[in-house]
């Protein structure tokens, strides 16, 4: 019984770390993968570096061509920001 009492804080620490640190990041990664898979040509996006643009084409090698104010730029699809792109689309809908 004494060994169980000594192990309980460690087990609780791992449980707290799992539910507050590991699990939320895994869920966020799942959402980002789903978002990247659902993107299509014509979608307005924002990259993680803050560049705004519209997707012209998606390539099979994991890249996409984005039309920006400066011209056409090739990006990795992993460089697209789900959170900022969704905020951009929400703001566009509100202004209309």
VENZI-V914145 format. One record per residue. SS is DSSP state (h for helix, s for strand, l for the rest). BURIAL is 1 if it has 9 or more other ideal C-beta (glycine too) atoms within 8 Angstrom, else 0. Layout:
BEGIN
ss/burial
SS/BURIAL
SS/BURIAL
END
This chain:
BEGIN
ss/burial
l/0
h/0
h/0
h/0
h/0
h/0
h/0
h/0
h/0
h/0
h/0
h/0
h/0
h/0
h/0
h/0
h/1
h/1
h/0
h/0
h/0
h/0
h/1
h/0
h/0
h/0
h/0
h/0
h/0
h/0
h/1
h/1
h/0
h/0
h/1
h/1
h/0
h/0
l/1
l/0
l/0
l/0
l/1
s/1
s/1
s/1
s/1
l/0
l/0
l/0
l/1
s/1
s/1
s/1
s/1
s/1
s/0
s/0
l/0
l/0
l/0
l/0
s/1
s/1
s/1
s/1
s/1
s/1
l/0
l/0
s/0
s/0
s/1
s/0
s/1
s/0
h/1
h/0
h/1
s/1
l/1
h/1
h/0
h/1
h/1
h/1
h/1
h/1
h/1
h/0
h/0
h/1
h/0
h/0
h/0
l/0
END
